[in-house]
Amino acid sequence: MRDSLLEGRSGWCWRRAKTIEMVTANYACVSTRGADKVARMNGFLKPSSAPATTQPLMLMLIVAIGLLVGCQPPPVVPHRGPIVLITIDTLRADVVGALAGPATPLDQTRLTPNLDRFAAESDWATRAVSTSSWTVPSMASLMTGQQPWRHGNWHGERAALQESHRTLAEALKEGGYQTAGFRSNTWLRGSFGYAQGFDQFKGLRGGKRAASLLESLAAEQAEANGDDAPNFVWIHILPPHAPYQLHRKYLDRLGDAGPNVEGGNWDALPNRVNTGELEQYLDPGRTPAPELLAQYWALYRLHVSHADQVVGELLDALRRSDGWEDSLVAITSDHGEEFGEADQITHGGNLHRALIEVPLLVKLPKTLREQAHPARSFVPRAGVSNARLFATVLEAIGAEPGAHTLDSLFVDREPAALSELYLGNGVNRFSLVRAAPDGALEQIHWQSQFGPSEPEYFSARKAALKAGLLPSGEAPEEIFGRQALAFLQAPPLAGALERPAVEIRSWSGATRSTPVVSGALAQASRQLEQRWVVLNGEDLSPAHLAEATGEEGRARIQLSDEERERLRALGYVVN
């Protein structure tokens, strides 16, 4: 037994050594194939004294040292009890009371009593970073442990998980788990690949079926061949995603209405706000009136409280079972929601803090908590990627996460959370959240331009929700088609037209994100570039990538009329 444990530990470190070997070779390939491109990307802000072909390898040596230093073994005794993953759609970190800072307004600290209770019971409770600012790329990352460009689900027409990817449910099923999934977002249907690895896969609806399963977990496990058949349950909760509904029973949690609602009277709140109304404000050039913005913000917070109630009912069902102490339970979100922090409303338009900073709450099972392993010696730092949950769960049961996955949370590492957003209005956006010298968090924001912007882009998005035409007479599909053609020919990170724009922003307080005027932009851009290549591979255009990987024939998703209408109702542009 001891030999097998030692073999497992050495194998765990061996995987990191192989990662170093792979990444170094990958970067060397980039250097020898395209020294001019590396020089262009590294030198657009400040000339480099190191040759273009050696500088990336020097950077990779630093990465290699960091990987080896952080090489720690997973738990000695694998977990064999229940595993429950709850993902909440569109939940910002700053509205979870347990994660509030000293400067958080009072009306944001009492919205989530059930999440707050669970955070108090958790071993890890922190603010994390999602891999993107909308569902398709970020949920695929949670289910595969990979970055969006690596797993390939970075656009609506690439929303289906590839069968070649090993999902969390598939990996746990390989480990002897019974698997059940309950989803509530159309993008997460079985037709998009999310049923892979699940023994049962159903819509969440009111949550009663999921609660019933959680309440009977210990009994289910006992009936299913004893300890050899533990359970994995994934539940996705759609609220607080729009459309917003007025949940009056939570109004007392909002407190005073604030300066933008006359007399502090919430009676003027609408009963419902559809996504079509919000979509127009994805355009930075359009700003809602202050009182309208206050209404959206209030309805979102009421929706947060409604989601918290659903979570509370599910957790209470698990507490009533005999499996609570033996369960590994994790709660996180796929992305946040913006209310003007970066001049937009809703999500998926940028990578601002309000959109990518999400809660991460993890309760370890009693068996792991009692072990003397790294999980008890530190709390994962704020700013870690929540996609690290994939490797965390698999290493907890003694399984191998596999290639190209992010490190588990059992590894104490400085934050280096990469977020990606592709196919905007002529631009791709990237973000790297890292630790600043003073210990605070700061964000490197990178924007590349793959093609010219379209003047009617935002109008086309709104028209697409209603299948209408633009004032120019063009169909939205023509706008998006020109964008897609330009996107296919440009390397996502370097872009094709102008030099990437790089900015450093400091994260402070509950939600503040302010530009750092005197930041070292050249060093920051190299660090983000390095991180992207480490996690995603060579910076090839989608057309060249498809040719290199044999994906030219990858089929486009075929939406049913019902799926198309459901996605439009959630505010997604589908054509």
GUFIVEX-153629 format. One line per 8 residues: number of its first residue (from 0); their letters; for each residue x, y, z of C-alpha. Coordinates in pm, 1 decimal, always signed. Layout:
! GUFIVEX-153629
NUM> A> X/Y/Z ~ ...
***
This chain:
! GUFIVEX-153629
0> MRDSLLEG> +0.0/+0.0/+0.0 ~ +277.0/+240.4/+95.1 ~ +455.5/+173.3/-234.8 ~ +140.2/+253.3/-428.3 ~ +96.0/+577.9/-237.2 ~ +455.4/+677.5/-306.2 ~ +407.2/+584.8/-669.7 ~ +95.5/+801.8/-678.4
8> RSGWCWRR> +279.8/+1095.8/-527.6 ~ +574.7/+1064.8/-762.5 ~ +335.7/+1027.8/-1054.8 ~ +160.5/+1344.8/-945.8 ~ +489.1/+1533.8/-958.9 ~ +583.7/+1353.0/-1278.1 ~ +279.3/+1507.5/-1445.9 ~ +410.0/+1852.7/-1356.8
16> AKTIEMVT> +752.8/+1761.3/-1492.9 ~ +589.5/+1648.8/-1817.7 ~ +395.4/+1975.1/-1823.5 ~ +723.5/+2165.9/-1798.9 ~ +870.2/+1956.5/-2080.9 ~ +562.6/+2005.3/-2301.6 ~ +533.8/+2379.2/-2241.3 ~ +904.8/+2444.2/-2292.6
24> ANYACVST> +898.9/+2254.1/-2620.7 ~ +581.0/+2436.7/-2718.3 ~ +735.0/+2775.5/-2654.4 ~ +1053.6/+2678.3/-2833.9 ~ +836.2/+2585.3/-3130.1 ~ +675.4/+2927.9/-3119.8 ~ +1018.5/+3091.0/-3109.0 ~ +1173.8/+2900.8/-3396.2
32> RGADKVAR> +867.5/+2921.6/-3619.0 ~ +794.3/+3285.2/-3559.8 ~ +1064.1/+3489.2/-3392.1 ~ +931.6/+3793.2/-3571.9 ~ +586.4/+3740.2/-3422.6 ~ +725.8/+3698.1/-3071.0 ~ +927.6/+4013.0/-3114.2 ~ +622.0/+4196.5/-3237.6
40> MNGFLKPS> +411.4/+4081.1/-2942.9 ~ +679.9/+4129.3/-2678.6 ~ +824.0/+4447.8/-2814.6 ~ +531.6/+4668.1/-2898.8 ~ +560.6/+4847.8/-2566.7 ~ +928.1/+4829.4/-2486.4 ~ +1223.0/+4693.9/-2687.1 ~ +1364.5/+4378.1/-2538.6
48> SAPATTQP> +1735.2/+4327.7/-2490.8 ~ +1705.0/+3948.4/-2511.7 ~ +1684.6/+3778.4/-2852.2 ~ +1329.0/+3689.4/-2949.7 ~ +1417.7/+3321.9/-2971.5 ~ +1563.0/+3299.4/-2619.0 ~ +1343.6/+3533.1/-2417.4 ~ +1037.8/+3302.5/-2409.8
56> LMLMLIVA> +1257.7/+3011.1/-2298.1 ~ +1397.3/+3225.1/-2018.0 ~ +1041.5/+3295.9/-1909.0 ~ +959.0/+2925.8/-1925.3 ~ +1251.8/+2843.5/-1695.6 ~ +1087.2/+3061.8/-1433.5 ~ +758.1/+2877.2/-1487.5 ~ +935.7/+2540.7/-1454.2
64> IGLLVGCQ> +1087.1/+2636.1/-1119.5 ~ +747.9/+2751.1/-996.1 ~ +582.4/+2426.2/-1101.8 ~ +839.2/+2213.3/-921.9 ~ +831.6/+2424.8/-605.2 ~ +451.8/+2395.3/-595.4 ~ +460.1/+2018.0/-641.1 ~ +273.5/+1880.7/-342.0
72> PPPVVPHR> +99.7/+1542.9/-310.5 ~ -276.2/+1502.4/-312.6 ~ -456.4/+1351.8/-11.4 ~ -305.2/+1022.6/+110.0 ~ -636.9/+840.0/+155.1 ~ -868.7/+899.3/-143.1 ~ -1219.2/+1027.2/-81.0 ~ -1493.4/+770.6/-150.1
80> GPIVLITI> -1800.5/+957.9/-28.4 ~ -2055.6/+1178.9/-204.7 ~ -1946.5/+1474.0/-419.7 ~ -2188.1/+1760.5/-485.6 ~ -2114.9/+2046.7/-725.1 ~ -2361.0/+2338.1/-736.0 ~ -2307.3/+2602.4/-1004.2 ~ -2510.3/+2922.4/-987.5
88> DTLRADVV> -2556.4/+3121.5/-1306.1 ~ -2452.6/+3490.8/-1314.4 ~ -2364.4/+3524.3/-943.7 ~ -2119.0/+3802.5/-859.8 ~ -1886.2/+3750.3/-564.6 ~ -1964.2/+4085.0/-403.0 ~ -2333.0/+4003.8/-338.6 ~ -2247.3/+3700.4/-122.8
96> GALAGPAT> -2253.3/+3831.2/+233.1 ~ -1984.6/+3592.9/+360.3 ~ -1739.8/+3731.3/+104.7 ~ -1818.3/+4096.4/+171.9 ~ -1537.7/+4333.7/+256.7 ~ -1542.7/+4622.3/+505.1 ~ -1654.9/+4864.5/+233.6 ~ -1939.7/+4646.1/+104.6
104> PLDQTRLT> -2275.5/+4827.1/+130.3 ~ -2507.4/+4682.9/+394.7 ~ -2772.7/+4589.3/+138.4 ~ -2525.0/+4352.1/-26.2 ~ -2436.4/+4168.5/+296.2 ~ -2775.9/+4015.5/+381.7 ~ -2891.9/+3877.1/+48.7 ~ -2755.4/+3523.9/+90.5
112> PNLDRFAA> -2813.3/+3375.8/+440.1 ~ -2792.5/+3017.7/+311.9 ~ -2468.5/+3069.3/+121.1 ~ -2331.8/+3256.5/+422.5 ~ -2414.2/+2962.5/+648.4 ~ -2246.4/+2721.9/+408.7 ~ -1940.6/+2947.6/+384.9 ~ -1908.0/+2929.2/+762.7
120> ESDWATRA> -1913.3/+2549.1/+736.4 ~ -1668.8/+2544.7/+444.5 ~ -1297.7/+2477.4/+458.6 ~ -1236.3/+2715.5/+170.2 ~ -1443.6/+3028.9/+112.0 ~ -1296.8/+3289.5/-117.2 ~ -1347.1/+3505.6/-425.3 ~ -1232.9/+3327.9/-738.9
128> VSTSSWTV> -1207.0/+3415.0/-1108.6 ~ -1403.8/+3252.1/-1390.3 ~ -1240.9/+3169.1/-1723.4 ~ -1484.8/+3390.7/-1915.1 ~ -1778.5/+3625.0/-1867.2 ~ -2054.1/+3408.4/-2012.9 ~ -2186.5/+3055.8/-1983.0 ~ -2060.0/+2861.7/-2285.6
136> PSMASLMT> -1682.6/+2902.1/-2230.9 ~ -1686.0/+2918.4/-1851.2 ~ -1907.0/+2613.2/-1790.4 ~ -1701.4/+2409.0/-2036.5 ~ -1393.9/+2506.1/-1831.6 ~ -1556.9/+2391.4/-1507.9 ~ -1645.4/+2058.7/-1669.7 ~ -1305.1/+1996.2/-1833.9
144> GQQPWRHG> -1056.4/+2189.8/-1618.7 ~ -923.7/+2361.5/-1932.9 ~ -914.4/+2716.2/-2065.5 ~ -1169.8/+2821.8/-2332.7 ~ -924.7/+2824.7/-2624.3 ~ -797.2/+2481.3/-2523.9 ~ -1139.2/+2313.3/-2493.1 ~ -1273.5/+2502.7/-2794.7
152> NWHGERAA> -1611.5/+2612.5/-2656.7 ~ -1557.8/+2984.8/-2695.9 ~ -1855.6/+3079.5/-2913.8 ~ -2222.2/+2991.9/-2953.7 ~ -2156.6/+2795.2/-3270.8 ~ -1894.4/+2594.6/-3079.6 ~ -2111.4/+2544.6/-2771.0 ~ -2120.6/+2164.2/-2780.4
160> LQESHRTL> -1863.3/+1983.5/-2566.0 ~ -1648.8/+1761.4/-2785.4 ~ -1677.2/+1390.6/-2716.9 ~ -1298.3/+1373.7/-2712.1 ~ -1289.1/+1583.4/-2395.4 ~ -1296.8/+1397.8/-2065.8 ~ -1560.0/+1568.2/-1854.5 ~ -1578.5/+1571.7/-1477.2
168> AEALKEGG> -1873.0/+1331.7/-1479.7 ~ -1690.6/+1091.7/-1711.0 ~ -1378.3/+1097.3/-1493.9 ~ -1580.6/+1033.2/-1177.8 ~ -1773.5/+753.8/-1347.6 ~ -1439.3/+597.1/-1438.2 ~ -1357.3/+622.7/-1067.1 ~ -1662.0/+416.5/-971.9
176> YQTAGFRS> -1911.4/+696.6/-905.5 ~ -2280.2/+701.1/-986.6 ~ -2349.3/+1032.3/-1156.9 ~ -2656.8/+1256.4/-1173.5 ~ -2693.4/+1598.5/-1335.3 ~ -2969.1/+1860.0/-1304.3 ~ -2933.6/+2156.3/-1538.2 ~ -3135.6/+2474.6/-1591.0
184> NTWLRGSF> -2967.1/+2668.5/-1874.3 ~ -3041.8/+2573.3/-2235.2 ~ -2670.6/+2584.1/-2321.5 ~ -2619.1/+2297.3/-2074.8 ~ -2858.6/+2050.1/-2232.8 ~ -2758.5/+1701.6/-2336.5 ~ -2771.3/+1813.3/-2699.5 ~ -2470.4/+2034.9/-2622.2
192> GYAQGFDQ> -2272.4/+1745.2/-2475.0 ~ -2333.3/+1805.5/-2106.3 ~ -2495.6/+1466.1/-2050.8 ~ -2156.8/+1298.5/-2111.8 ~ -2075.4/+1070.4/-1819.7 ~ -2408.8/+1107.3/-1638.5 ~ -2618.4/+804.5/-1546.8 ~ -2917.2/+1033.9/-1516.4
200> FKGLRGGK> -2944.9/+1383.8/-1662.6 ~ -3255.2/+1597.6/-1611.8 ~ -3383.6/+1951.6/-1599.0 ~ -3371.2/+2108.3/-1252.2 ~ -3718.5/+2267.9/-1268.8 ~ -3824.6/+2344.9/-910.6 ~ -3538.2/+2143.9/-762.3 ~ -3752.8/+1884.1/-582.7
208> RAASLLES> -3605.6/+1587.2/-768.4 ~ -3251.9/+1705.0/-697.6 ~ -3333.9/+1767.3/-330.2 ~ -3487.3/+1421.6/-301.3 ~ -3172.1/+1263.4/-440.9 ~ -2948.0/+1462.4/-206.3 ~ -3158.8/+1363.5/+93.8 ~ -3123.9/+995.4/+7.2
216> LAAEQAEA> -2754.7/+998.3/-86.8 ~ -2630.6/+776.9/+196.0 ~ -2916.2/+528.9/+146.0 ~ -2862.1/+527.0/-231.9 ~ -2494.0/+456.7/-178.5 ~ -2564.3/+173.4/+65.9 ~ -2809.3/+8.4/-174.2 ~ -2576.7/+41.0/-471.9
224> NGDDAPNF> -2314.0/-216.8/-382.3 ~ -2190.2/-59.9/-60.4 ~ -1897.6/+177.1/-51.5 ~ -1799.7/+91.2/-408.2 ~ -2066.2/+318.5/-557.0 ~ -2049.0/+672.7/-416.9 ~ -2251.7/+950.6/-580.6 ~ -2162.5/+1260.0/-778.7
232> VWIHILPP> -2442.0/+1516.8/-819.8 ~ -2412.1/+1833.0/-1029.1 ~ -2685.3/+2097.5/-1003.1 ~ -2698.1/+2417.2/-1208.5 ~ -2927.9/+2695.6/-1086.2 ~ -3032.1/+2955.5/-1344.8 ~ -3120.4/+3255.0/-1120.3 ~ -2996.1/+3524.4/-1083.8
240> HAPYQLHR> -2964.6/+3514.7/-1465.1 ~ -3214.0/+3743.2/-1641.8 ~ -3500.8/+3774.4/-1717.0 ~ -3549.5/+3932.6/-1375.5 ~ -3868.6/+3880.0/-1179.7 ~ -3987.4/+4073.9/-877.1 ~ -3948.6/+3846.5/-573.3 ~ -4130.9/+4059.9/-316.1
248> KYLDRLGD> -4069.3/+3831.0/-21.0 ~ -3702.5/+3930.7/-20.4 ~ -3756.8/+4308.6/-35.9 ~ -3667.2/+4352.6/+330.6 ~ -3311.2/+4239.9/+248.1 ~ -3255.4/+4543.8/+24.2 ~ -3292.3/+4800.2/+301.9 ~ -3317.8/+5161.4/+189.8
256> AGPNVEGG> -3377.8/+5207.9/-178.1 ~ -3097.6/+5456.9/-225.8 ~ -3079.4/+5795.1/-396.0 ~ -3211.2/+5684.8/-736.1 ~ -3554.5/+5566.7/-622.2 ~ -3781.9/+5837.0/-486.8 ~ -3858.8/+5815.3/-116.9 ~ -3705.7/+5472.4/-77.3
264> NWDALPNR> -4023.7/+5316.6/-220.6 ~ -3981.4/+4983.5/-396.7 ~ -4342.9/+4975.5/-520.1 ~ -4230.3/+5123.9/-851.1 ~ -4025.7/+4815.1/-935.4 ~ -4153.4/+4633.1/-1245.5 ~ -4274.3/+4276.3/-1209.9 ~ -4040.0/+4158.3/-1483.9
272> VNTGELEQ> -3750.0/+4280.3/-1697.4 ~ -3679.9/+4079.1/-2011.2 ~ -3336.1/+4026.5/-2158.6 ~ -3428.7/+4222.6/-2469.5 ~ -3458.7/+4536.9/-2259.9 ~ -3116.4/+4475.0/-2105.3 ~ -2948.2/+4383.9/-2434.3 ~ -2960.4/+4741.3/-2566.4
280> YLDPGRTP> -2730.7/+4848.7/-2282.4 ~ -2460.5/+4604.3/-2382.6 ~ -2371.2/+4890.7/-2616.6 ~ -2127.9/+5115.1/-2420.1 ~ -2271.4/+5409.9/-2610.2 ~ -2612.0/+5366.6/-2445.6 ~ -2657.9/+5436.6/-2075.6 ~ -2980.8/+5377.2/-1882.5
288> APELLAQY> -3122.5/+5656.2/-1667.6 ~ -3001.2/+5634.2/-1304.2 ~ -3344.3/+5533.5/-1171.6 ~ -3368.6/+5257.2/-1433.5 ~ -3023.4/+5127.6/-1345.2 ~ -3125.5/+5125.3/-977.8 ~ -3429.3/+4913.9/-1067.1 ~ -3217.8/+4661.2/-1258.9
296> WALYRLHV> -2972.6/+4638.9/-972.5 ~ -3251.7/+4590.2/-718.5 ~ -3420.6/+4317.2/-923.3 ~ -3088.8/+4138.9/-970.8 ~ -3028.7/+4135.6/-594.6 ~ -3378.0/+3998.2/-533.5 ~ -3297.2/+3729.4/-790.4 ~ -2978.1/+3656.0/-594.9
304> SHADQVVG> -3185.8/+3600.0/-280.9 ~ -3415.9/+3368.1/-474.9 ~ -3116.3/+3164.0/-593.8 ~ -2988.6/+3154.5/-235.8 ~ -3322.1/+3010.6/-122.6 ~ -3294.9/+2731.9/-381.8 ~ -2938.9/+2657.8/-265.4 ~ -3056.1/+2651.3/+95.8
312> ELLDALRR> -3324.7/+2393.8/+21.2 ~ -3073.4/+2172.1/-157.4 ~ -2815.0/+2196.7/+119.4 ~ -3077.4/+2129.7/+386.3 ~ -3177.2/+1814.7/+198.4 ~ -2814.7/+1699.0/+202.4 ~ -2783.0/+1784.7/+572.1 ~ -3084.1/+1561.5/+643.9
320> SDGWEDSL> -2907.0/+1269.5/+480.4 ~ -2648.2/+1055.9/+652.3 ~ -2387.5/+1175.4/+405.9 ~ -2329.5/+1540.1/+502.9 ~ -2006.8/+1486.6/+699.2 ~ -1869.3/+1252.7/+434.5 ~ -1956.1/+1480.2/+140.0 ~ -1727.9/+1702.1/-63.9
328> VAITSDHG> -1947.5/+1999.4/-155.9 ~ -1841.0/+2282.7/-385.5 ~ -2038.8/+2592.0/-488.9 ~ -1931.9/+2845.0/-749.8 ~ -2065.3/+3051.3/-1042.8 ~ -1996.2/+3058.8/-1413.7 ~ -1966.7/+3440.8/-1427.4 ~ -2101.9/+3763.3/-1277.6
336> EEFGEADQ> -2326.0/+4043.7/-1400.5 ~ -2244.1/+4406.1/-1479.7 ~ -2446.7/+4714.8/-1394.7 ~ -2247.9/+4993.4/-1554.7 ~ -1909.4/+4928.6/-1391.8 ~ -1751.7/+4915.1/-1738.7 ~ -2025.8/+5109.5/-1920.5 ~ -2232.0/+4802.1/-2004.2
344> ITHGGNLH> -2525.6/+4605.9/-1862.8 ~ -2565.2/+4223.7/-1845.3 ~ -2265.1/+3994.5/-1923.2 ~ -2040.3/+3864.5/-2199.3 ~ -1935.8/+4208.5/-2323.8 ~ -1602.3/+4249.2/-2145.0 ~ -1383.4/+4100.8/-1869.8 ~ -1439.9/+4359.0/-1596.5
352> RALIEVPL> -1408.6/+4251.3/-1234.3 ~ -1786.9/+4246.6/-1184.9 ~ -1813.7/+3982.3/-1458.5 ~ -1532.7/+3741.4/-1370.4 ~ -1503.5/+3759.2/-990.3 ~ -1722.5/+3480.2/-852.8 ~ -1770.5/+3296.6/-522.4 ~ -1586.4/+2972.6/-448.1
360> LVKLPKTL> -1701.4/+2773.0/-144.9 ~ -1570.7/+2422.3/-73.6 ~ -1655.0/+2192.9/+219.0 ~ -1412.5/+1904.5/+244.7 ~ -1532.4/+1565.2/+370.5 ~ -1439.5/+1461.0/+721.9 ~ -1190.6/+1202.7/+594.6 ~ -986.9/+1466.3/+409.5
368> REQAHPAR> -1022.2/+1726.1/+682.8 ~ -865.7/+1491.8/+936.3 ~ -564.9/+1413.2/+718.3 ~ -239.1/+1603.1/+752.0 ~ -223.9/+1720.8/+391.3 ~ -176.7/+2061.9/+228.4 ~ -547.9/+2139.0/+214.9 ~ -545.6/+2213.8/+588.6
376> SFVPRAGV> -233.7/+2429.8/+583.6 ~ -371.6/+2713.3/+369.9 ~ -686.1/+2866.7/+228.6 ~ -685.7/+2912.9/-150.6 ~ -601.5/+3273.1/-218.5 ~ -847.4/+3519.4/-361.2 ~ -805.6/+3541.5/-735.6 ~ -760.8/+3168.5/-806.8
384> SNARLFAT> -939.3/+3024.1/-1108.6 ~ -1257.1/+2837.6/-1019.8 ~ -1181.1/+2595.4/-1305.4 ~ -924.2/+2443.7/-1066.4 ~ -1217.8/+2262.4/-907.3 ~ -1192.6/+1997.1/-1179.9 ~ -847.4/+1878.4/-1073.5 ~ -932.8/+1929.4/-704.7
392> VLEAIGAE> -1224.8/+1686.8/-717.8 ~ -1032.2/+1426.2/-916.4 ~ -722.6/+1442.7/-697.6 ~ -946.7/+1412.5/-390.3 ~ -1058.4/+1067.5/-513.1 ~ -706.0/+971.8/-619.1 ~ -765.8/+1011.8/-993.3 ~ -540.4/+1178.0/-1248.7
400> PGAHTLDS> -681.6/+1508.4/-1385.4 ~ -510.3/+1462.5/-1721.6 ~ -321.5/+1684.6/-1962.2 ~ -380.1/+2057.4/-2010.8 ~ -585.8/+2094.6/-1692.0 ~ -535.3/+2364.8/-1433.0 ~ -373.8/+2274.3/-1099.2 ~ -593.6/+2161.7/-813.5
408> LFVDREPA> -663.4/+2375.5/-508.9 ~ -448.8/+2136.4/-306.5 ~ -153.0/+2325.8/-453.8 ~ -76.6/+2660.0/-290.3 ~ +15.7/+2892.0/-573.9 ~ +14.2/+3264.0/-642.2 ~ -297.6/+3372.1/-833.2 ~ -256.2/+3361.3/-1211.5
416> ALSELYLG> -614.9/+3328.0/-1329.6 ~ -660.4/+3367.0/-1703.7 ~ -995.3/+3471.8/-1854.3 ~ -1078.4/+3478.8/-2225.1 ~ -1351.9/+3638.2/-2436.7 ~ -1356.9/+3592.2/-2813.0 ~ -1537.2/+3737.2/-3112.8 ~ -1643.9/+4075.6/-2981.7
424> NGVNRFSL> -1691.1/+4370.7/-3214.8 ~ -1364.6/+4311.6/-3398.7 ~ -1178.4/+4234.9/-3074.9 ~ -1071.9/+3951.3/-2846.4 ~ -1022.5/+4022.1/-2477.6 ~ -795.6/+3856.1/-2223.0 ~ -743.3/+3904.5/-1851.4 ~ -483.5/+3777.5/-1607.1
432> VRAAPDGA> -552.6/+3829.4/-1237.1 ~ -230.0/+3818.3/-1038.1 ~ -90.3/+3920.6/-701.8 ~ +50.6/+4272.5/-691.2 ~ +376.4/+4343.0/-504.5 ~ +178.3/+4470.6/-205.5 ~ -22.4/+4146.5/-188.1 ~ -340.4/+4291.7/-335.8
440> LEQIHWQS> -486.7/+4169.5/-662.5 ~ -439.3/+4338.2/-994.5 ~ -568.7/+4259.7/-1340.3 ~ -377.0/+4269.1/-1666.2 ~ -623.4/+4339.9/-1943.5 ~ -524.5/+4270.1/-2304.9 ~ -733.7/+4353.7/-2611.0 ~ -636.6/+4238.4/-2959.7
448> QFGPSEPE> -809.3/+4342.5/-3281.1 ~ -879.9/+4068.2/-3532.2 ~ -1082.9/+4283.3/-3771.1 ~ -1255.3/+4618.4/-3817.1 ~ -1539.9/+4705.7/-3582.8 ~ -1891.2/+4713.0/-3725.2 ~ -2088.8/+5036.0/-3662.9 ~ -2413.2/+4837.4/-3645.4
456> YFSARKAA> -2274.5/+4553.0/-3431.3 ~ -2482.1/+4622.1/-3120.5 ~ -2790.4/+4698.4/-3325.3 ~ -2736.1/+4364.6/-3499.4 ~ -2728.2/+4184.8/-3164.8 ~ -3056.8/+4337.5/-3060.7 ~ -3215.8/+4272.4/-3400.3 ~ -3101.6/+3909.3/-3387.3
464> LKAGLLPS> -3307.6/+3853.2/-3072.5 ~ -3617.6/+3935.3/-3277.0 ~ -3496.0/+3797.0/-3611.0 ~ -3529.1/+4144.9/-3760.5 ~ -3335.4/+4362.4/-4007.0 ~ -3106.2/+4659.0/-3941.2 ~ -3178.7/+5020.1/-4045.2 ~ -2926.3/+4972.3/-4326.3
472> GEAPEEIF> -3134.4/+4685.0/-4461.5 ~ -2869.8/+4424.8/-4376.5 ~ -2956.6/+4112.1/-4183.7 ~ -2767.6/+4061.7/-3853.6 ~ -2616.0/+3746.6/-4001.8 ~ -2426.1/+3956.1/-4256.7 ~ -2261.3/+4160.8/-3978.5 ~ -2169.2/+3852.6/-3780.5
480> GRQALAFL> -2052.0/+3672.7/-4093.3 ~ -1797.3/+3943.8/-4175.7 ~ -1674.5/+3936.0/-3815.5 ~ -1642.1/+3558.3/-3819.6 ~ -1442.5/+3554.9/-4144.8 ~ -1194.5/+3809.3/-4006.8 ~ -1170.8/+3620.3/-3677.6 ~ -1083.8/+3293.7/-3851.8
488> QAPPLAGA> -773.3/+3443.3/-4015.6 ~ -615.9/+3618.2/-3714.6 ~ -412.6/+3475.7/-3424.1 ~ -641.2/+3532.7/-3123.7 ~ -376.8/+3679.3/-2894.9 ~ -172.0/+3887.2/-3139.3 ~ -464.5/+3995.4/-3356.4 ~ -427.1/+4118.1/-3713.6
496> LERPAVEI> -471.7/+4494.6/-3736.1 ~ -335.1/+4703.9/-3451.8 ~ -99.1/+4623.1/-3169.9 ~ -280.3/+4478.0/-2867.5 ~ -383.3/+4732.5/-2605.8 ~ -264.5/+4642.2/-2256.8 ~ -379.5/+4793.4/-1928.8 ~ -317.4/+4712.5/-1562.2
504> RSWSGATR> -600.7/+4761.7/-1313.9 ~ -588.4/+4738.5/-935.4 ~ -862.5/+4550.7/-751.4 ~ -947.6/+4702.7/-415.2 ~ -1245.6/+4714.3/-182.9 ~ -1559.0/+4519.6/-267.1 ~ -1582.5/+4599.8/-637.5 ~ -1334.2/+4872.2/-730.0
512> STPVVSGA> -1114.5/+4829.9/-1035.6 ~ -893.0/+5129.6/-1109.1 ~ -620.3/+5179.8/-1373.0 ~ -259.6/+5160.3/-1255.5 ~ -95.1/+5454.5/-1429.4 ~ +267.2/+5364.5/-1357.0 ~ +239.4/+4991.4/-1422.7 ~ +513.8/+4798.2/-1603.0
520> LAQASRQL> +316.7/+4728.2/-1918.6 ~ +591.1/+4542.6/-2106.1 ~ +643.7/+4297.3/-1820.3 ~ +268.3/+4258.9/-1771.0 ~ +205.7/+4185.8/-2137.4 ~ +480.8/+3922.5/-2141.8 ~ +333.0/+3758.7/-1833.2 ~ -14.9/+3736.5/-1983.5
528> EQRWVVLN> +122.0/+3611.8/-2315.5 ~ +328.6/+3349.4/-2134.9 ~ +30.2/+3230.8/-1931.7 ~ -191.9/+3204.5/-2239.9 ~ +64.2/+2996.8/-2430.4 ~ +129.1/+2770.6/-2131.0 ~ -241.1/+2690.6/-2099.1 ~ -353.7/+2706.9/-2462.2
536> GEDLSPAH> -57.0/+2631.3/-2686.3 ~ +72.1/+2820.7/-2987.5 ~ -103.3/+3142.5/-3091.2 ~ -247.2/+3013.8/-3420.0 ~ -540.9/+3158.7/-3608.1 ~ -858.2/+2946.8/-3585.4 ~ -817.6/+2850.3/-3952.2 ~ -459.9/+2728.0/-3899.1
544> LAEATGEE> -555.7/+2561.7/-3571.4 ~ -837.7/+2370.2/-3738.8 ~ -597.2/+2255.1/-4009.6 ~ -333.9/+2150.7/-3755.4 ~ -577.1/+1959.9/-3535.4 ~ -799.2/+1816.6/-3806.3 ~ -1102.4/+2017.2/-3695.9 ~ -1190.4/+2156.3/-4037.0
552> GRARIQLS> -1485.6/+1922.9/-4048.1 ~ -1616.5/+2002.5/-3702.0 ~ -1993.1/+2020.7/-3740.1 ~ -2178.7/+2336.3/-3646.3 ~ -2440.1/+2288.2/-3378.7 ~ -2792.5/+2239.8/-3503.2 ~ -3047.0/+2418.9/-3285.2 ~ -3408.9/+2317.8/-3270.5
560> DEERERLR> -3663.8/+2597.2/-3295.8 ~ -3743.9/+2549.1/-2927.3 ~ -3376.3/+2575.2/-2824.7 ~ -3331.8/+2882.5/-3040.5 ~ -3625.8/+3060.7/-2875.9 ~ -3516.5/+2961.7/-2526.1 ~ -3167.2/+3097.3/-2587.7 ~ -3304.7/+3421.7/-2728.1
568> ALGYVVN> -3524.8/+3453.6/-2418.3 ~ -3206.2/+3437.1/-2210.4 ~ -3050.9/+3715.1/-2421.8 ~ -2820.5/+3502.5/-2637.5 ~ -2763.2/+3588.1/-3001.8 ~ -2799.7/+3269.1/-3207.1 ~ -2784.5/+3255.6/-3585.3
***
